């Protein structure tokens, strides 16, 4: 486990020619497409390239996504210099700062755990994956039109994934296996669990499940009903074909988030009430409250007991990880090397400070969306802010059954970038206030305000 975190792997390139061609085409499109369209090839290659495709150069494993991120940043910096645009649309917000602090804290903690050059190289790559993808998405998502385009792109990607995962489920062969992925699917209790290009069926199904609410918004208010319906159906197909409990938990979480819309003005009381119930259960139960996870049994052969014990071990071994994390959690108990919980994974890898930054990022994202919803009360964008919050809620639920280990993390970065764009735009003056300002003779391609605040939402 420790070696996996900081090094190891093949000592030669491992990239399929088809993936290489796909990557080169995506890079060319990123360089030559108009700014508003470059997100399409970016997300497509970042998500669809089978996990682990890499080029070995001078002892370094350069994954496909890192080539794409490098190309995207070159194009981004060129656009920034020519159009005088800030990297973060709307300015550097508190969410940007929290994301930056969280990723740097984890990288520093990992180095201090090992104090090896391999750890430095590993975390430079990790920072490129996270900060590179997130801030590029922050740059290209600047308006409601961009938000809609990103979600339509994700719907198209999920359409392809749902078809291939259905083939995998029916035929017992993963089409992505022919271009570098795993050819033979996972089987548990006689059921095939489709995984597509992901590292396993759980991240594959979860990736589809967590996008469900965004497609519902696109269907209802995004003026793209076809892609909204397509994305919704594809999302559900990915959940079913993955045959995993975590995605099946995320779907009702999203539905619950949508159903709470009539109670949107009472969410503070609901949150405090839920917290009170959790505290009462914890004090009255013989076992800790997190052991309730053990009773979740949605598919045969699920690992609910393991999920509960991960949290239990995390709490009991607080003294092991709180400072800078631990090199491995294998000594915490049977199968504890498998950190199938994003909250546990952040603490175990980066210590208490990283854990706090990560929780604060999630918490402040909810808070910013709540403010945005109130500011846009009565407009269609109130529903957009709410659906982003529902999507964030599905991620929080899924975090109790999965930790990021493959390209599924790009869905998380995309959501955070969407939240930043929408919550920043919510601070734009009302139409009446804007009408006081002199209108330009021609509408510019990008906002002309000094702080880039005039994003149209």
Kinemage of the C-alpha trace (Angstrom):
@kinemage 1
@onewidth
@group {chain A} dominant
@subgroup {mainchain}
@vectorlist {calphas} color= white
{ca unk a 1} P 0.000 0.000 0.000
{ca unk a 2} L 2.753 2.442 0.937
{ca unk a 3} L 4.748 1.633 -2.179
{ca unk a 4} L 1.639 2.073 -4.326
{ca unk a 5} L 1.081 5.548 -2.931
{ca unk a 6} L 4.533 6.907 -3.787
{ca unk a 7} L 5.918 4.857 -6.646
{ca unk a 8} L 6.121 1.481 -8.299
{ca unk a 9} L 4.354 0.503 -11.495
{ca unk a 10} L 5.647 -0.606 -14.861
{ca unk a 11} L 9.122 0.372 -16.038
{ca unk a 12} L 7.902 0.887 -19.610
{ca unk a 13} L 5.140 2.698 -21.478
{ca unk a 14} L 1.689 1.162 -21.300
{ca unk a 15} L -0.585 2.989 -23.716
{ca unk a 16} L -2.768 1.530 -26.430
{ca unk a 17} L -2.336 3.040 -29.927
{ca unk a 18} L -6.044 3.880 -30.055
{ca unk a 19} L -5.796 5.787 -26.780
{ca unk a 20} L -2.672 7.565 -28.057
{ca unk a 21} L -4.565 8.614 -31.180
{ca unk a 22} L -7.585 9.693 -29.124
{ca unk a 23} L -5.295 11.767 -26.894
{ca unk a 24} L -3.557 13.478 -29.817
{ca unk a 25} L -6.875 14.368 -31.439
{ca unk a 26} L -8.149 15.772 -28.126
{ca unk a 27} L -5.006 17.882 -27.711
{ca unk a 28} L -5.324 19.272 -31.235
{ca unk a 29} L -8.965 20.160 -30.592
{ca unk a 30} L -8.026 21.866 -27.327
{ca unk a 31} L -5.500 24.015 -29.214
{ca unk a 32} L -7.714 24.960 -32.156
{ca unk a 33} L -11.346 24.948 -31.019
{ca unk a 34} L -13.058 28.108 -29.857
{ca unk a 35} L -12.728 28.724 -26.104
{ca unk a 36} L -16.275 27.691 -25.276
{ca unk a 37} L -15.888 24.283 -26.924
{ca unk a 38} L -12.515 23.117 -25.597
{ca unk a 39} L -14.146 21.632 -22.507
{ca unk a 40} L -15.717 18.928 -24.730
{ca unk a 41} L -12.490 17.146 -25.820
{ca unk a 42} L -10.964 17.827 -22.402
{ca unk a 43} L -13.649 16.009 -20.408
{ca unk a 44} L -14.025 13.292 -23.031
{ca unk a 45} L -10.425 12.120 -22.922
{ca unk a 46} L -10.072 12.674 -19.174
{ca unk a 47} L -13.007 10.348 -18.464
{ca unk a 48} L -13.028 7.856 -21.336
{ca unk a 49} L -9.314 6.950 -21.472
{ca unk a 50} L -8.973 3.620 -19.600
{ca unk a 51} L -7.374 4.000 -16.198
{ca unk a 52} L -3.612 3.439 -16.094
{ca unk a 53} L -2.745 4.418 -19.658
{ca unk a 54} L 0.660 6.087 -19.386
{ca unk a 55} L 3.966 6.853 -21.055
{ca unk a 56} L 7.171 5.996 -19.187
{ca unk a 57} L 9.731 8.789 -19.630
{ca unk a 58} L 13.060 8.957 -17.736
{ca unk a 59} L 11.691 7.072 -14.761
{ca unk a 60} L 8.417 9.019 -14.686
{ca unk a 61} L 4.932 7.685 -15.358
{ca unk a 62} L 3.138 10.382 -17.365
{ca unk a 63} L -0.524 9.429 -17.569
{ca unk a 64} L -2.753 10.394 -20.481
{ca unk a 65} L -4.652 12.910 -18.369
{ca unk a 66} L -1.483 14.809 -17.556
{ca unk a 67} L -0.602 15.290 -21.213
{ca unk a 68} L -4.101 16.669 -21.752
{ca unk a 69} L -3.937 18.952 -18.707
{ca unk a 70} L -0.590 20.327 -19.873
{ca unk a 71} L -2.049 21.101 -23.307
{ca unk a 72} L -5.148 22.630 -21.730
{ca unk a 73} L -3.062 24.937 -19.558
{ca unk a 74} L -0.962 26.076 -22.504
{ca unk a 75} L -4.159 27.008 -24.348
{ca unk a 76} L -5.631 28.573 -21.217
{ca unk a 77} L -2.610 30.794 -20.607
{ca unk a 78} L -2.650 31.885 -24.235
{ca unk a 79} L -6.324 32.834 -24.008
{ca unk a 80} L -5.740 34.548 -20.686
{ca unk a 81} L -2.973 36.756 -22.061
{ca unk a 82} L -4.899 37.707 -25.204
{ca unk a 83} L -8.279 38.366 -23.562
{ca unk a 84} L -7.013 39.608 -20.157
{ca unk a 85} L -9.114 37.047 -18.294
{ca unk a 86} L -8.513 35.840 -14.738
{ca unk a 87} L -7.850 32.129 -14.379
{ca unk a 88} L -10.711 31.753 -11.899
{ca unk a 89} L -13.899 33.160 -13.400
{ca unk a 90} L -15.398 35.696 -11.026
{ca unk a 91} L -12.213 35.963 -8.988
{ca unk a 92} L -10.442 33.743 -6.488
{ca unk a 93} L -13.235 32.667 -4.153
{ca unk a 94} L -13.186 31.036 -0.735
{ca unk a 95} L -13.925 27.686 -2.407
{ca unk a 96} L -10.869 28.089 -4.638
{ca unk a 97} L -8.757 28.842 -1.579
{ca unk a 98} L -10.083 25.852 0.334
{ca unk a 99} L -9.452 23.541 -2.616
{ca unk a 100} L -5.910 24.889 -2.958
{ca unk a 101} L -5.186 24.524 0.768
{ca unk a 102} L -6.672 21.027 0.860
{ca unk a 103} L -4.624 19.700 -2.067
{ca unk a 104} L -1.362 21.309 -0.938
{ca unk a 105} L -1.865 20.109 2.640
{ca unk a 106} L -2.319 16.536 1.447
{ca unk a 107} L 0.742 16.736 -0.807
{ca unk a 108} L 2.975 18.107 1.964
{ca unk a 109} L 1.713 15.517 4.451
{ca unk a 110} L 2.408 12.686 2.024
{ca unk a 111} L 5.971 13.885 1.536
{ca unk a 112} L 6.515 14.122 5.296
{ca unk a 113} L 5.221 10.564 5.708
{ca unk a 114} L 7.891 9.125 3.386
{ca unk a 115} L 10.568 11.852 2.958
{ca unk a 116} L 11.637 10.348 -0.349
{ca unk a 117} L 12.126 11.822 -3.803
{ca unk a 118} L 9.537 9.346 -5.084
{ca unk a 119} L 6.995 11.014 -2.819
{ca unk a 120} L 7.847 14.422 -4.299
{ca unk a 121} L 7.449 13.130 -7.858
{ca unk a 122} L 4.227 11.342 -6.962
{ca unk a 123} L 2.645 14.396 -5.361
{ca unk a 124} L 3.713 16.761 -8.124
{ca unk a 125} L 1.748 14.491 -10.453
{ca unk a 126} L -1.177 14.403 -8.016
{ca unk a 127} L -1.212 18.204 -7.792
{ca unk a 128} L -1.167 18.409 -11.569
{ca unk a 129} L -4.163 16.055 -11.727
{ca unk a 130} L -6.228 17.960 -9.161
{ca unk a 131} L -5.214 21.619 -9.396
{ca unk a 132} L -4.598 21.401 -13.141
{ca unk a 133} L -8.022 19.948 -13.927
{ca unk a 134} L -9.951 22.067 -11.416
{ca unk a 135} L -8.536 25.472 -12.340
{ca unk a 136} L -8.775 24.760 -16.057
{ca unk a 137} L -12.465 24.011 -15.556
{ca unk a 138} L -12.768 27.188 -13.473
{ca unk a 139} L -11.362 29.095 -16.435
{ca unk a 140} L -13.644 27.682 -19.125
{ca unk a 141} L -16.918 27.637 -17.135
{ca unk a 142} L -17.899 31.304 -17.141
{ca unk a 143} L -21.624 31.514 -17.939
{ca unk a 144} L -24.897 29.612 -17.809
{ca unk a 145} L -24.286 28.623 -21.418
{ca unk a 146} L -20.978 27.061 -20.333
{ca unk a 147} L -22.718 25.239 -17.479
{ca unk a 148} L -25.254 23.815 -19.904
{ca unk a 149} L -22.538 22.804 -22.362
{ca unk a 150} L -20.549 20.977 -19.681
{ca unk a 151} L -23.603 19.011 -18.538
{ca unk a 152} L -24.527 18.162 -22.147
{ca unk a 153} L -20.963 16.943 -22.672
{ca unk a 154} L -21.252 14.730 -19.605
{ca unk a 155} L -24.562 13.393 -20.927
{ca unk a 156} L -22.881 12.418 -24.191
{ca unk a 157} L -20.031 10.734 -22.337
{ca unk a 158} L -22.465 8.802 -20.158
{ca unk a 159} L -24.426 7.724 -23.226
{ca unk a 160} L -21.294 6.020 -24.565
{ca unk a 161} L -20.448 4.567 -21.153
{ca unk a 162} L -23.963 3.196 -20.655
{ca unk a 163} L -23.839 1.419 -24.034
{ca unk a 164} L -20.434 -0.159 -23.368
{ca unk a 165} L -21.350 -1.142 -19.813
{ca unk a 166} L -24.552 -2.763 -21.094
{ca unk a 167} L -22.494 -4.758 -23.601
{ca unk a 168} L -20.167 -5.730 -20.767
{ca unk a 169} L -23.110 -6.862 -18.652
{ca unk a 170} L -24.758 -8.892 -21.425
{ca unk a 171} L -21.754 -10.266 -23.323
{ca unk a 172} L -19.329 -10.597 -20.418
{ca unk a 173} L -16.650 -8.621 -22.267
{ca unk a 174} L -15.619 -5.043 -21.509
{ca unk a 175} L -15.236 -3.096 -24.821
{ca unk a 176} L -12.689 -0.815 -23.154
{ca unk a 177} L -10.582 -3.924 -22.558
{ca unk a 178} L -9.621 -3.848 -26.228
{ca unk a 179} L -7.934 -0.462 -25.787
{ca unk a 180} L -6.104 -0.969 -22.518
{ca unk a 181} L -8.806 -1.505 -19.906
{ca unk a 182} L -9.801 -4.694 -18.115
{ca unk a 183} L -11.260 -7.098 -20.677
{ca unk a 184} L -12.885 -9.586 -18.285
{ca unk a 185} L -15.508 -7.981 -16.031
{ca unk a 186} L -15.804 -8.407 -12.288
{ca unk a 187} L -18.242 -11.090 -11.120
{ca unk a 188} L -19.759 -11.318 -7.642
{ca unk a 189} L -22.340 -13.881 -6.574
{ca unk a 190} L -22.791 -14.815 -10.229
{ca unk a 191} L -23.617 -11.250 -11.304
{ca unk a 192} L -21.416 -9.364 -13.777
{ca unk a 193} L -20.421 -5.933 -12.484
{ca unk a 194} L -19.617 -3.601 -15.376
{ca unk a 195} L -16.777 -1.122 -14.971
{ca unk a 196} L -16.105 0.493 -18.362
{ca unk a 197} L -12.806 2.449 -18.409
{ca unk a 198} L -12.759 2.882 -14.620
{ca unk a 199} L -10.673 0.980 -12.104
{ca unk a 200} L -13.715 -0.969 -10.894
{ca unk a 201} L -17.521 -1.194 -10.957
{ca unk a 202} L -18.063 0.974 -7.856
{ca unk a 203} L -16.439 4.153 -9.256
{ca unk a 204} L -18.099 3.476 -12.623
{ca unk a 205} L -21.593 3.272 -11.165
{ca unk a 206} L -20.975 6.107 -8.716
{ca unk a 207} L -19.758 8.390 -11.489
{ca unk a 208} L -23.078 7.914 -13.253
{ca unk a 209} L -25.214 8.178 -10.125
{ca unk a 210} L -23.714 11.437 -8.885
{ca unk a 211} L -24.564 13.247 -12.138
{ca unk a 212} L -28.258 12.327 -12.115
{ca unk a 213} L -29.544 15.600 -10.617
{ca unk a 214} L -27.635 17.708 -13.154
{ca unk a 215} L -29.351 15.860 -15.985
{ca unk a 216} L -32.733 16.380 -14.359
{ca unk a 217} L -32.003 20.133 -14.301
{ca unk a 218} L -30.970 20.041 -17.954
{ca unk a 219} L -34.182 18.178 -18.748
{ca unk a 220} L -36.434 20.600 -16.872
{ca unk a 221} L -34.815 24.025 -17.196
{ca unk a 222} L -31.645 23.690 -19.235
{ca unk a 223} L -33.356 24.116 -22.648
{ca unk a 224} L -31.784 20.816 -23.716
{ca unk a 225} L -34.447 18.242 -22.934
{ca unk a 226} L -33.003 15.618 -25.267
{ca unk a 227} L -29.619 15.612 -23.561
{ca unk a 228} L -31.252 15.833 -20.149
{ca unk a 229} L -33.343 12.718 -20.797
{ca unk a 230} L -30.379 10.958 -22.422
{ca unk a 231} L -28.137 11.689 -19.453
{ca unk a 232} L -30.782 10.608 -16.938
{ca unk a 233} L -31.363 7.263 -18.659
{ca unk a 234} L -27.622 6.674 -19.164
{ca unk a 235} L -26.937 7.470 -15.512
{ca unk a 236} L -29.465 4.892 -14.319
{ca unk a 237} L -28.130 2.274 -16.752
{ca unk a 238} L -24.609 2.752 -15.368
{ca unk a 239} L -25.909 2.307 -11.828
{ca unk a 240} L -27.784 -0.902 -12.672
{ca unk a 241} L -24.995 -2.478 -14.740
{ca unk a 242} L -22.363 -1.740 -12.072
{ca unk a 243} L -24.368 -3.863 -9.581
{ca unk a 244} L -22.833 -2.057 -6.595
{ca unk a 245} L -24.360 -0.729 -3.375
{ca unk a 246} L -22.652 2.669 -3.353
{ca unk a 247} L -24.222 3.867 -6.637
{ca unk a 248} L -27.560 2.423 -5.566
{ca unk a 249} L -27.347 4.534 -2.399
{ca unk a 250} L -26.397 7.672 -4.323
{ca unk a 251} L -29.488 7.538 -6.569
{ca unk a 252} L -32.094 7.761 -3.760
{ca unk a 253} L -29.917 10.442 -2.158
{ca unk a 254} L -30.298 12.510 -5.327
{ca unk a 255} L -34.013 11.807 -5.485
{ca unk a 256} L -34.330 12.874 -1.857
{ca unk a 257} L -32.474 16.078 -2.637
{ca unk a 258} L -34.907 16.852 -5.449
{ca unk a 259} L -37.925 15.955 -3.297
{ca unk a 260} L -36.813 18.393 -0.577
{ca unk a 261} L -37.349 21.343 -2.936
{ca unk a 262} L -40.704 22.359 -1.357
{ca unk a 263} L -38.924 22.535 2.023
{ca unk a 264} L -36.015 24.621 0.728
{ca unk a 265} L -36.734 27.493 3.107
{ca unk a 266} L -36.640 25.197 6.142
{ca unk a 267} L -33.318 23.491 5.532
{ca unk a 268} L -31.603 24.972 8.608
{ca unk a 269} L -34.177 23.381 10.919
{ca unk a 270} L -33.987 20.110 8.980
{ca unk a 271} L -30.178 19.992 9.237
{ca unk a 272} L -30.184 20.644 12.964
{ca unk a 273} L -32.961 18.120 13.441
{ca unk a 274} L -31.010 15.483 11.549
{ca unk a 275} L -27.897 16.213 13.628
{ca unk a 276} L -29.949 15.881 16.812
{ca unk a 277} L -31.283 12.487 15.704
{ca unk a 278} L -27.755 11.262 14.938
{ca unk a 279} L -26.522 12.368 18.386
{ca unk a 280} L -29.465 10.711 20.139
{ca unk a 281} L -28.915 7.470 18.226
{ca unk a 282} L -25.201 7.518 19.020
{ca unk a 283} L -25.889 7.958 22.740
{ca unk a 284} L -28.670 5.377 22.897
{ca unk a 285} L -27.248 2.614 20.706
{ca unk a 286} L -24.973 -0.102 22.041
{ca unk a 287} L -22.694 0.322 19.034
{ca unk a 288} L -21.476 3.632 17.502
{ca unk a 289} L -23.966 5.300 15.177
{ca unk a 290} L -21.803 4.627 12.104
{ca unk a 291} L -22.405 0.907 12.572
{ca unk a 292} L -25.863 1.519 11.076
{ca unk a 293} L -24.068 1.322 7.728
{ca unk a 294} L -23.697 -2.398 8.407
{ca unk a 295} L -27.442 -2.786 7.922
{ca unk a 296} L -27.409 -1.381 4.379
{ca unk a 297} L -27.774 -4.358 2.038
{ca unk a 298} L -28.841 -3.355 -1.460
{ca unk a 299} L -27.060 -6.042 -3.511
{ca unk a 300} L -25.830 -9.498 -2.687
{ca unk a 301} L -22.306 -9.796 -1.341
{ca unk a 302} L -21.999 -6.100 -0.516
{ca unk a 303} L -19.309 -4.778 1.878
{ca unk a 304} L -21.451 -2.746 4.273
{ca unk a 305} L -19.766 -4.265 7.345
{ca unk a 306} L -16.371 -3.320 5.930
{ca unk a 307} L -17.592 0.251 5.292
{ca unk a 308} L -18.709 0.565 8.905
{ca unk a 309} L -15.467 -0.878 10.264
{ca unk a 310} L -13.385 1.567 8.198
{ca unk a 311} L -14.969 4.482 10.075
{ca unk a 312} L -14.630 2.652 13.377
{ca unk a 313} L -10.919 2.003 12.814
{ca unk a 314} L -10.424 5.592 11.663
{ca unk a 315} L -11.850 6.903 14.931
{ca unk a 316} L -10.007 4.410 17.146
{ca unk a 317} L -6.653 5.100 15.452
{ca unk a 318} L -6.918 8.878 15.594
{ca unk a 319} L -3.506 9.119 17.262
{ca unk a 320} L -1.950 7.324 14.274
{ca unk a 321} L -3.097 9.681 11.518
{ca unk a 322} L -3.965 13.088 12.969
{ca unk a 323} L -0.560 14.740 12.444
{ca unk a 324} L 0.452 13.906 8.853
{ca unk a 325} L -1.548 10.778 8.069
{ca unk a 326} L -0.129 7.268 7.839
{ca unk a 327} L 1.809 5.400 5.175
{ca unk a 328} L -0.646 2.503 5.304
{ca unk a 329} L -3.816 1.594 7.189
{ca unk a 330} L -3.262 -2.126 6.705
{ca unk a 331} L -2.349 -2.613 10.384
{ca unk a 332} L -5.723 -1.247 11.516
{ca unk a 333} L -7.467 -4.559 10.915
{ca unk a 334} L -8.606 -7.075 8.340
{ca unk a 335} L -8.825 -5.515 4.841
{ca unk a 336} L -8.257 -2.043 6.297
{ca unk a 337} L -5.842 -1.268 3.462
{ca unk a 338} L -8.993 -0.652 1.387
{ca unk a 339} L -9.949 2.924 2.311
{ca unk a 340} L -13.392 2.776 0.720
{ca unk a 341} L -14.436 6.072 2.304
{ca unk a 342} L -13.339 9.451 0.928
{ca unk a 343} L -13.430 11.156 4.319
{ca unk a 344} L -11.286 8.427 5.874
{ca unk a 345} L -8.964 8.451 2.890
{ca unk a 346} L -8.326 12.206 3.165
{ca unk a 347} L -7.514 11.964 6.860
{ca unk a 348} L -5.355 8.856 6.495
{ca unk a 349} L -3.380 10.387 3.616
{ca unk a 350} L -3.102 13.973 4.795
{ca unk a 351} L -3.753 14.143 8.527
{ca unk a 352} L -6.247 16.202 10.489
{ca unk a 353} L -5.495 19.481 8.679
{ca unk a 354} L -6.242 17.951 5.270
{ca unk a 355} L -9.380 16.334 6.679
{ca unk a 356} L -10.572 19.702 8.037
{ca unk a 357} L -9.900 21.469 4.724
{ca unk a 358} L -11.809 18.778 2.837
{ca unk a 359} L -14.830 18.908 5.157
{ca unk a 360} L -14.735 22.724 5.055
{ca unk a 361} L -14.714 22.617 1.244
{ca unk a 362} L -17.855 20.487 1.229
{ca unk a 363} L -19.526 22.550 3.952
{ca unk a 364} L -18.781 25.913 2.357
{ca unk a 365} L -19.965 24.620 -1.005
{ca unk a 366} L -23.350 23.868 0.552
{ca unk a 367} L -23.340 27.281 2.229
{ca unk a 368} L -22.500 29.164 -0.965
{ca unk a 369} L -25.195 27.309 -2.882
{ca unk a 370} L -27.724 28.190 -0.176
{ca unk a 371} L -26.848 31.877 -0.487
{ca unk a 372} L -27.010 31.692 -4.292
{ca unk a 373} L -30.418 30.032 -4.149
{ca unk a 374} L -31.823 32.760 -1.912
{ca unk a 375} L -30.350 35.535 -4.066
{ca unk a 376} L -31.945 33.988 -7.163
{ca unk a 377} L -35.253 33.197 -5.458
{ca unk a 378} L -38.114 33.026 -7.918
{ca unk a 379} L -35.918 32.618 -10.994
{ca unk a 380} L -34.976 29.435 -12.885
{ca unk a 381} L -31.454 29.794 -11.513
{ca unk a 382} L -32.776 29.109 -8.021
{ca unk a 383} L -33.524 25.588 -9.274
{ca unk a 384} L -30.011 25.318 -10.748
{ca unk a 385} L -28.417 26.184 -7.408
{ca unk a 386} L -30.690 23.671 -5.678
{ca unk a 387} L -29.852 20.882 -8.102
{ca unk a 388} L -26.151 21.529 -7.690
{ca unk a 389} L -26.719 21.175 -3.951
{ca unk a 390} L -28.586 17.910 -4.520
{ca unk a 391} L -25.668 16.681 -6.638
{ca unk a 392} L -23.249 17.630 -3.885
{ca unk a 393} L -25.414 15.693 -1.431
{ca unk a 394} L -25.200 12.572 -3.608
{ca unk a 395} L -21.417 12.903 -3.519
{ca unk a 396} L -21.410 13.158 0.274
{ca unk a 397} L -23.498 9.989 0.522
{ca unk a 398} L -21.281 8.155 -1.968
{ca unk a 399} L -18.156 9.248 -0.059
{ca unk a 400} L -19.131 6.732 2.623
{ca unk a 401} L -18.629 3.910 0.142
{ca unk a 402} L -15.817 5.015 -2.152
{ca unk a 403} L -12.549 6.934 -2.302
{ca unk a 404} L -11.199 8.447 -5.504
{ca unk a 405} L -8.561 6.323 -7.206
{ca unk a 406} L -9.184 6.879 -10.918
{ca unk a 407} L -10.664 9.321 -13.433
{ca unk a 408} L -13.939 9.466 -11.508
{ca unk a 409} L -12.299 12.297 -9.540
{ca unk a 410} L -12.770 14.491 -12.624
{ca unk a 411} L -16.519 14.415 -12.008
{ca unk a 412} L -15.869 15.857 -8.536
{ca unk a 413} L -13.607 18.613 -9.900
{ca unk a 414} L -16.227 19.461 -12.514
{ca unk a 415} L -18.957 19.764 -9.893
{ca unk a 416} L -16.817 22.053 -7.735
{ca unk a 417} L -16.036 24.242 -10.761
{ca unk a 418} L -19.755 24.455 -11.604
{ca unk a 419} L -20.555 25.418 -8.014
{ca unk a 420} L -17.897 28.145 -8.044
{ca unk a 421} L -19.229 29.571 -11.317
{ca unk a 422} L -22.872 29.588 -10.232
{ca unk a 423} L -22.300 30.934 -6.714
{ca unk a 424} L -20.022 33.682 -8.016
{ca unk a 425} L -22.537 34.713 -10.649
{ca unk a 426} L -25.286 34.874 -8.028
{ca unk a 427} L -23.594 37.970 -6.607
{ca unk a 428} L -24.183 39.837 -9.882
{ca unk a 429} L -26.479 42.871 -9.409
{ca unk a 430} L -30.138 42.386 -10.260
{ca unk a 431} L -31.357 43.254 -13.798
{ca unk a 432} L -32.783 46.528 -12.475
{ca unk a 433} L -29.416 47.474 -10.989
{ca unk a 434} L -27.607 46.416 -14.125
{ca unk a 435} L -29.886 48.534 -16.285
{ca unk a 436} L -28.503 51.626 -14.600
{ca unk a 437} L -25.089 50.891 -16.061
{ca unk a 438} L -24.411 52.074 -19.624
{ca unk a 439} L -24.821 49.187 -22.048
{ca unk a 440} L -21.995 48.455 -24.484
{ca unk a 441} L -22.804 48.789 -28.172
{ca unk a 442} L -21.826 45.151 -28.769
{ca unk a 443} L -21.942 42.257 -26.334
{ca unk a 444} L -18.366 41.098 -25.686
{ca unk a 445} L -17.419 37.435 -25.856
{ca unk a 446} L -16.167 37.596 -22.268
{ca unk a 447} L -17.236 39.806 -19.336
{ca unk a 448} L -15.586 43.194 -19.313
{ca unk a 449} L -15.970 44.031 -15.635
{ca unk a 450} L -12.777 44.401 -13.684
{ca unk a 451} L -13.551 41.519 -11.357
{ca unk a 452} L -15.191 39.458 -14.099
{ca unk a 453} L -18.475 39.610 -12.169
{ca unk a 454} L -20.860 40.090 -15.076
{ca unk a 455} L -21.358 36.463 -15.833
{ca unk a 456} L -24.864 35.971 -17.182
{ca unk a 457} L -26.875 33.574 -15.037
